[in-house]
Amino acid sequence: MHHRRTRSSWLFPALLMLAIVAPLLLVAPARADGIIIVEPPGCDPVCPGPVRIGDQLVVRSHRVDVAIADQVAVTRIDQVFHNPNDWAAEGTYIFPVPVDAAIADFAMWVDGERIEANLLDAEEARRVYDEIVRELRDPALLEYIGTGAIQASVFPIPPGEDRRIEIEYGQVIPSAQGLSRYRYPLNTERFSARPLERVSVRVEVESEAPVRAVYSPSHDIAISREDDNHFVAGYEATDVLPTTDFELFYNVSPDLVGANLVSYYDPVTNEGYFMLLAAPGIERASADEVIAKDVVIVLDTSGSMEGEKIVQAKAALTYVLTHLNPEDRFNVVQFSTGANDFAPDLVPAGEASEAITWIERQEASGGTDINLALLNGLAMAAPERPTILLFLTDGLATEGEIETPRILDNVARAAPANVRLFPFGVGDDVDTILLDSLAQAHQGRTTYVRPGQDLEEAVSAFYGSVSTPVLADLELELDGPRVEDVYPQPLPDLFAGTQLVVLGRYAEGGPVTVTLRGEVNGEPQTFVYEGQELRASGGHDFLPRLWATRRIGYLLNQIRLHGEQQEWIQAIIDLSVRYGIVTP
């Protein structure tokens, strides 16, 4: 089949179509990142069928850098498109922007040269575009096609070559009662039949008021915080087809613990969903505020830990032991087929150097008796002092008691109420059900370190945050409309730099007073947040699915621990179908 270029037969219908769809972009929120609508080549004698937009170009990379300073966000986008066809691709670039955004810059890179766009009205842009096409020059012309989207003419992208497009826009992001929300249109599912080769979003925030919670309901983000007034949130993936926009929430508060409530109510089904975000700051306690604690380290030295794993584990434990406070006590339990303790009981922090020497002598060999090791570690806990148990393992139980439910029951009977258990799963062969259940039941959290990741870095970052508990034995009370199906339960402790995310349902909207109660070093603490609201209509529509995901996770864990029950299975099926969630 012979292809020939027929510009006029494709170009003007495309422009006319864009003029028609522009008003639609005003009605619905932006749901797609930038795309190039290509004018396909003509066909001789006839075309076999319509050409899909997503089949024409490949998105090599999509990088987003956002800087937010006191509610003013500047978003910079860098996209690289590749033409895999054997014909030059001429097209129209479309990018949806927030309604209140101001475009600051638009440019396209051609043969290493940055060509900046001209800001023209639609009529002038079309006239200049036609003139440039006749002269066969590369344009990068920008025009507004109605509030909510921009259009740029792109011509041509030769076969096998790339075009890089840069956009910058500014906006004031919404904030209510200290809770700010940033949203970036990243959903390409409707427009692309091929995954993006690489995508990344980086958001850097600077705030005059202290930042507390930072949370994305849409993507798994990494968060870096240097102090209470700055943070960086990042997301990165390869070979991925984004299906949701990127959303980021953060709250600011001068209080020791900041909290905000967001909600969504569907008047058709008369069902409401809420999410509570609560977090303390990341500033470390002063010397006279430091709480004396006990630290018990349970280290897996079975044969599967041989090599880089055991080297990293030793380095990680060295970090923990060298960062004990003077009034802390500690001990180390090394286990494989059996278990050995560094000392018969907890010892002062001053003996850390001897423990480090002892750890260095340990070698990886034998099986994995998790049950024995945990019980040995818990037997050292003193009920009068806060106790942190760090549990590092890379595998499944193979010695002694190997049944997960029985191990959990044994640990539950042996663990005093003051123990907080933090498992570290190293590699891909760990018993995630066991580790997650241990963390949930004993108010800790699980950290997983994949092959190639730095275990020492993960442990040191974790230990830095949990060294000083801000609020332990948390209780949550919502005074207002009745709420139900609240997760997680029990609530984890709050440490410096950590946060609490609670999801639940409600039947009717109304004003709410949120109360958080807990203890710090045995002293009761209460935080009250008035003026919160459960919406009576509308709100954040991602909440129903997020709540359903938490509910399904809870039910799956119950099945794993207690066996299948038809009621739980049917509930999971119903939730999966209703909310569109894929379950195992």
C-alpha positions in Angstrom: 0.0 0.0 0.0 1.3 3.4 -0.9 1.1 6.4 1.5 1.0 10.0 0.4 0.6 13.2 2.4 -2.8 14.8 2.2 -2.5 17.7 4.7 -5.7 19.7 4.0 -8.1 16.7 4.2 -6.9 16.0 7.8 -5.7 19.3 9.3 -8.8 21.5 9.1 -11.3 18.8 10.4 -8.9 18.3 13.3 -8.9 22.0 14.1 -12.6 22.2 13.8 -13.0 19.2 16.2 -10.8 20.9 18.7 -12.9 24.0 18.6 -15.9 21.9 19.4 -14.4 19.9 22.3 -12.9 22.9 23.9 -16.1 23.8 25.8 -16.3 20.2 27.0 -12.9 20.7 28.7 -14.5 23.5 30.8 -17.2 21.2 32.2 -15.1 18.2 33.3 -11.9 18.3 35.3 -8.7 17.8 33.3 -8.1 14.1 33.0 -5.2 13.7 30.5 -1.6 14.7 30.2 -0.3 16.3 27.0 -0.9 14.4 23.8 -0.1 15.0 20.2 -3.0 14.4 17.8 -1.2 13.3 14.6 -2.4 14.0 11.1 -2.0 10.5 9.6 -0.7 10.0 6.1 -3.1 9.6 3.2 -3.8 6.1 1.9 -3.9 4.9 -1.7 -6.3 3.6 -2.8 -8.2 3.5 0.6 -7.3 3.4 4.3 -7.9 0.1 6.1 -9.6 1.9 9.0 -9.3 4.7 11.5 -5.8 5.4 13.1 -5.9 5.5 16.9 -4.3 8.5 18.4 -2.3 6.4 20.9 -0.9 4.2 18.1 0.9 7.0 16.3 3.5 8.4 18.8 5.4 6.9 21.7 6.0 9.0 24.9 9.6 8.5 25.7 9.6 10.4 29.0 7.3 12.6 31.0 8.9 14.6 33.7 7.0 17.0 36.0 8.8 19.4 38.5 6.6 21.4 40.8 7.6 24.1 43.2 5.0 25.3 45.8 5.7 28.3 48.0 2.9 29.3 50.3 0.1 28.1 48.0 1.6 29.4 44.8 2.5 26.4 42.6 4.8 26.6 39.5 4.5 23.4 37.4 7.2 22.6 34.8 6.6 19.8 32.3 9.1 18.1 30.0 7.8 15.6 27.6 9.6 13.7 24.8 7.6 12.2 22.0 9.0 9.6 19.5 7.8 8.9 16.0 8.1 5.2 15.4 6.5 5.4 11.9 8.1 5.4 8.5 6.4 8.8 7.7 6.8 12.3 9.1 4.2 13.0 11.8 2.5 16.4 11.8 0.0 17.1 14.5 -1.6 19.2 17.2 -0.4 19.1 20.8 -3.1 19.3 23.4 -2.5 19.9 27.1 -5.3 20.4 29.8 -4.4 22.9 32.4 -6.2 23.9 35.6 -8.9 26.5 35.0 -7.1 29.2 37.1 -3.6 28.5 35.7 -1.5 31.1 33.8 0.8 29.8 31.1 4.3 31.2 31.6 6.3 29.3 28.9 5.8 26.9 26.1 8.6 25.6 23.8 9.7 22.8 21.5 13.2 21.5 20.9 14.1 20.9 17.3 17.6 19.6 16.3 19.0 20.7 19.7 17.5 24.2 19.4 14.9 25.5 21.8 12.1 27.2 19.8 9.8 29.3 22.0 6.1 29.7 21.2 4.2 32.8 20.4 1.1 33.6 22.4 -1.6 34.2 19.8 -5.3 34.2 19.6 -6.9 31.3 17.7 -7.5 33.2 14.4 -4.0 34.6 14.3 -2.3 31.3 15.3 -4.1 29.5 12.5 -3.1 32.1 9.9 0.6 32.0 10.9 0.5 28.2 11.1 -0.8 27.9 7.5 1.9 30.2 6.4 4.7 28.3 8.1 3.4 25.0 6.8 3.6 26.4 3.3 7.2 27.4 3.9 8.0 24.0 5.5 9.3 25.5 8.8 9.1 23.8 12.2 6.5 25.8 14.3 5.8 25.7 18.0 2.7 27.9 18.2 0.6 28.2 21.3 -3.0 29.2 21.4 -5.7 29.0 24.1 -8.6 26.9 22.9 -10.8 27.9 25.8 -10.0 28.0 29.5 -8.8 24.6 30.7 -6.6 23.6 27.7 -3.9 24.7 25.4 -3.2 23.8 21.8 0.1 23.8 19.9 0.8 23.0 16.3 3.7 20.5 15.9 5.3 19.9 12.5 7.0 17.7 11.5 8.5 14.8 13.5 10.6 12.9 11.0 10.5 9.0 11.1 12.5 7.7 14.0 13.1 11.1 15.6 12.0 12.8 18.8 10.4 16.0 19.8 10.8 17.5 23.2 8.1 19.8 24.5 8.3 22.1 27.6 5.5 23.8 29.4 5.4 26.0 32.5 2.3 27.3 34.3 1.5 28.9 37.6 -1.6 28.6 39.8 -2.8 29.2 43.4 -3.6 25.8 44.9 -6.8 25.5 47.0 -6.5 25.3 50.8 -9.1 24.9 53.5 -8.4 24.9 57.2 -4.7 24.4 56.6 -5.2 21.5 54.2 -3.8 22.1 50.7 -4.3 20.0 47.6 -2.2 19.8 44.4 -3.4 17.9 41.3 -1.6 17.2 38.1 -3.4 15.7 35.0 -1.5 12.4 34.4 -4.3 10.1 33.1 -3.4 8.9 29.6 -5.5 5.8 29.5 -8.1 7.2 27.1 -5.4 8.5 24.6 -2.5 6.1 24.6 -2.4 2.5 23.6 1.3 2.2 24.7 2.8 2.6 28.1 5.0 5.6 28.9 8.7 4.6 28.9 9.4 6.8 31.9 7.4 9.1 34.1 8.3 11.1 37.1 6.6 13.7 39.3 8.6 15.8 41.9 6.9 18.3 44.2 9.0 20.6 46.4 7.0 22.6 49.0 8.1 25.5 51.1 5.7 26.8 53.8 5.8 29.5 56.4 3.6 27.5 58.7 4.9 24.0 59.9 3.9 21.2 57.5 2.4 18.1 59.2 0.9 15.4 57.1 1.9 14.7 53.5 -0.2 12.2 51.6 -1.0 11.1 48.0 -4.2 9.0 47.6 -3.3 8.3 43.9 0.3 7.2 43.9 3.0 5.7 46.1 5.3 8.6 46.8 8.6 8.9 48.6 8.9 11.9 51.0 12.0 13.7 52.1 11.9 16.3 54.8 14.7 18.5 56.0 12.7 20.4 58.6 9.0 21.3 59.4 8.7 23.9 56.7 10.1 22.1 53.7 9.5 18.7 52.0 9.9 17.0 48.7 7.5 14.3 47.4 8.5 12.1 44.5 6.9 9.5 42.2 8.7 7.6 39.4 7.9 4.7 37.2 8.9 3.0 33.9 6.8 1.2 31.3 3.6 2.4 32.8 0.2 3.5 31.6 -1.1 6.1 34.1 -4.8 5.7 34.8 -5.3 8.4 37.5 -4.3 12.0 38.0 -1.5 12.7 40.5 -2.9 14.2 43.7 -1.0 15.4 46.8 -2.5 16.6 50.1 -0.5 18.3 52.9 -1.6 20.2 55.9 0.0 22.9 57.9 -0.5 23.7 61.6 1.3 25.4 64.4 0.0 22.7 66.8 2.3 19.8 67.9 0.0 17.5 65.9 -1.9 18.8 62.9 -5.1 17.2 61.7 -7.6 17.6 58.8 -10.7 15.9 57.7 -11.7 15.4 54.0 -14.9 13.8 52.8 -17.2 12.8 50.0 -20.9 12.2 50.0 -23.0 10.6 47.3 -26.6 11.8 47.5 -27.7 9.1 45.1 -26.6 6.3 47.4 -26.8 8.3 50.6 -23.3 7.2 51.6 -20.4 9.2 52.8 -16.7 8.5 53.0 -14.0 10.4 55.0 -10.2 10.5 55.4 -8.4 11.9 58.4 -4.8 13.1 58.0 -2.9 13.7 61.3 0.8 14.2 61.8 3.3 15.8 64.1 6.3 17.7 63.0 9.7 16.2 62.3 11.8 18.3 64.7 13.7 16.2 67.2 13.1 16.5 70.9 15.5 18.5 72.9 17.9 16.8 75.4 15.6 17.4 78.4 12.6 16.0 76.5 14.2 12.7 75.4 12.3 9.7 76.7 14.4 6.8 78.0 13.5 3.7 76.0 14.5 0.1 75.5 15.5 -1.2 72.0 15.5 -4.9 71.2 17.0 -6.0 67.9 16.1 -9.4 66.4 18.4 -10.2 63.5 18.0 -13.1 61.1 21.4 -14.7 60.3 20.1 -17.8 58.5 21.9 -19.1 55.4 19.7 -17.1 53.0 21.1 -13.8 54.5 24.6 -14.7 53.3 26.4 -12.1 51.2 25.3 -8.5 50.7 22.2 -8.9 53.0 24.2 -9.7 56.1 26.7 -7.0 55.4 24.0 -4.4 55.1 22.2 -5.7 58.1 25.3 -5.4 60.3 25.8 -1.9 59.1 22.2 -1.0 59.8 22.4 -2.3 63.3 25.6 -0.5 63.9 23.8 2.7 63.0 21.0 2.0 65.5 23.4 1.1 68.3 25.6 4.2 67.8 22.5 6.5 67.9 21.1 5.3 71.2 20.4 8.0 73.8 22.5 7.9 77.0 19.5 6.7 79.1 18.5 4.0 76.7 18.9 0.2 77.2 19.3 -2.4 74.5 19.9 -6.1 73.6 20.4 -8.0 70.4 18.9 -11.5 69.5 20.7 -13.3 66.7 18.8 -16.3 65.2 18.9 -19.0 62.6 18.2 -22.6 63.5 18.4 -21.5 67.1 18.7 -18.1 68.9 21.5 -16.4 70.8 21.4 -13.2 72.9 24.2 -10.6 73.1 23.5 -10.4 76.9 21.3 -12.2 79.4 19.2 -9.0 79.8 18.9 -5.4 78.6 22.2 -3.5 79.0 23.0 0.2 79.1 23.7 2.2 75.9 27.3 2.5 76.9 27.9 -1.2 76.0 27.0 -0.6 72.3 30.6 -0.9 71.1 30.9 -4.4 72.6 27.6 -5.4 70.9 28.8 -4.1 67.5 31.9 -6.3 67.8 29.7 -9.3 68.7 27.4 -8.6 65.7 30.4 -8.4 63.3 31.4 -12.0 64.4 28.0 -13.5 63.3 27.9 -15.5 60.1 24.9 -16.5 57.9 24.0 -20.2 58.2 21.2 -22.5 59.2 17.4 -22.3 59.1 14.9 -19.7 60.3 13.2 -20.0 63.7 11.2 -16.8 63.8 9.0 -17.9 66.7 11.8 -18.6 69.1 13.7 -15.4 68.2 10.7 -13.1 68.8 9.7 -14.8 72.1 13.3 -14.4 73.3 13.3 -10.7 72.4 9.9 -10.1 74.0 10.9 -11.8 77.2 13.4 -8.9 77.8 10.7 -6.1 77.7 10.2 -4.2 80.9 6.6 -2.9 81.3 7.6 0.3 82.9 9.6 1.7 79.8 8.7 2.2 76.1 10.1 -0.7 74.1 10.9 -0.8 70.4 11.5 -4.2 68.8 13.2 -4.2 65.4 12.8 -7.4 63.5 15.0 -8.0 60.4 14.4 -11.1 58.3 14.6 -12.2 54.7 12.5 -15.3 54.6 9.8 -17.6 55.9 9.8 -19.6 59.1 11.5 -23.0 58.5 12.4 -24.1 62.0 10.4 -24.6 65.2 6.9 -23.2 64.9 6.3 -22.4 61.2 2.5 -21.8 61.1 1.9 -18.0 60.8 -1.3 -17.9 62.9 0.4 -19.8 65.7 3.4 -17.5 65.6 1.1 -14.5 65.8 -0.8 -16.0 68.7 2.4 -16.7 70.6 3.7 -13.2 70.1 0.4 -11.7 71.2 0.5 -13.6 74.5 4.1 -12.7 75.2 4.2 -9.1 74.2 3.6 -6.5 76.9 1.3 -3.5 76.0 4.3 -1.1 75.9 6.1 -3.0 73.0 6.0 -1.6 69.5 7.1 -4.1 66.9 8.7 -2.9 63.6 9.5 -5.6 61.0 11.9 -5.2 58.2 11.4 -7.6 55.2 14.6 -8.0 53.1 14.2 -9.4 49.6 11.2 -10.9 47.8 10.7 -14.1 49.8 9.5 -12.8 53.1 6.2 -13.8 54.8 4.4 -10.5 54.2 1.3 -11.7 56.1 3.3 -12.4 59.2 5.2 -9.1 59.1 2.2 -6.9 58.3 0.1 -8.7 61.0 2.9 -8.3 63.6 3.2 -4.6 62.9 -0.6 -4.0 62.9 -1.2 -5.9 66.1 1.6 -4.2 68.0 1.2 -0.7 66.7 4.3 -0.6 64.5 4.8 -0.4 60.8 6.5 -2.7 58.2 9.3 -1.7 55.9 10.2 -3.8 52.9 13.6 -3.5 51.3 13.7 -4.9 47.7 16.8 -6.4 46.1 19.2 -3.7 45.2 17.9 -1.2 47.8 20.0 0.0 50.7 19.0 -1.8 53.9 21.2 0.5 56.0 19.6 3.6 54.6 16.1 2.2 55.2 16.8 1.3 58.8 18.6 4.5 59.6 15.8 6.7 58.2 13.2 4.6 60.0 15.1 4.7 63.4 15.5 8.5 63.1 11.8 8.9 63.0 10.8 6.5 65.8 13.4 7.5 68.3 11.0 9.8 70.0 7.3 8.9 70.2 5.0 12.0 69.9 1.7 10.2 70.8 1.3 6.6 71.9 -1.8 4.5 72.5 -3.9 6.6 70.2 -7.6 7.0 70.4 -9.8 8.8 67.9 -13.2 10.4 68.6 -15.4 12.1 66.0 -18.1 14.1 67.7 -20.9 14.6 65.2 -22.6 12.3 62.6 -22.1 8.6 63.3 -19.2 7.0 61.6 -18.5 3.3 60.9 -16.1 0.9 59.2 -13.0 2.8 60.3 -9.5 1.6 59.4 -6.9 0.9 60.6 -7.6 -0.6 63.9 -5.8 -0.4 66.3 -4.4 3.0 65.5 -0.5 3.1 65.3 1.6 5.4 67.4 2.6 8.8 66.0 6.3 9.5 65.8 8.2 12.6 64.6 7.9 12.7 60.8 5.2 10.0 60.6 1.5 10.4 59.9 -1.8 8.8 60.6 -4.3 8.1 57.7 -7.7 7.0 58.8 -10.6 6.1 56.5 -14.2 5.4 57.3 -17.8 5.9 56.3 -20.7 8.0 57.5 -24.5 8.2 56.8 -25.1 11.9 56.8 -23.1 15.1 56.7 -22.6 17.8 59.4 -20.1 19.6 61.6 -17.5 17.4 63.4 -15.1 17.9 66.3 -12.1 15.6 66.0 -10.3 14.5 69.2 -7.0 12.6 69.4 -6.0 11.2 72.7 -2.8 9.4 73.7 0.2 9.4 76.0 3.7 10.7 75.9 6.0 9.1 78.5 3.0 8.0 80.5 1.5 11.5 80.5 -2.0 11.9 78.9 -2.2 14.2 75.9 -5.4 15.5 74.1 -5.7 17.4 70.9 -9.0 18.8 69.8 -9.8 20.1 66.3 -13.0 22.0 66.0 -14.6 23.4 62.8 -14.2 20.2 60.8 -17.0 18.9 58.5 -18.4 15.8 56.9 -19.8 17.0 53.6 -23.5 16.6 52.8 -22.8 16.4 49.1 -19.9 16.2 46.7 -16.3 16.4 47.8 -13.2 14.3 47.0 -14.4 11.5 44.7 -11.3 9.3 45.2 -12.4 8.5 48.7 -14.9 5.7 48.1 -12.4 3.6 46.2 -9.6 4.3 48.7 -11.9 3.3 51.6 -12.9 0.1 49.8 -9.3 -0.8 49.2 -8.6 -0.5 53.0 -11.7 -2.6 53.7 -10.7 -5.3 51.3 -7.2 -5.4 52.8 -8.7 -5.9 56.2 -10.9 -8.7 55.1 -8.1 -10.5 53.2 -6.0 -10.3 56.3 -8.8 -11.9 58.4 -9.1 -14.7 55.9 -5.3 -15.4 55.9 -5.2 -15.5 59.6 -8.5 -17.2 60.5 -9.4 -19.2 57.3 -12.1 -18.6 54.7 -15.6 -17.6 55.8 -18.3 -17.2 53.1 -19.4 -13.8 54.5 -15.9 -12.4 54.2 -15.4 -13.8 50.7 -18.7 -12.4 49.5 -18.0 -9.0 51.0 -14.7 -8.9 49.1 -16.4 -9.9 45.8 -19.1 -7.2 46.3 -16.6 -4.5 47.1 -14.3 -5.4 44.2 -17.2 -5.3 41.7 -18.7 -2.1 43.0 -15.6 -0.1 43.3 -13.6 -1.6 40.4 -10.8 -3.1 42.5 -8.7 -6.1 41.4 -8.2 -8.6 44.2 -6.0 -11.7 44.5 
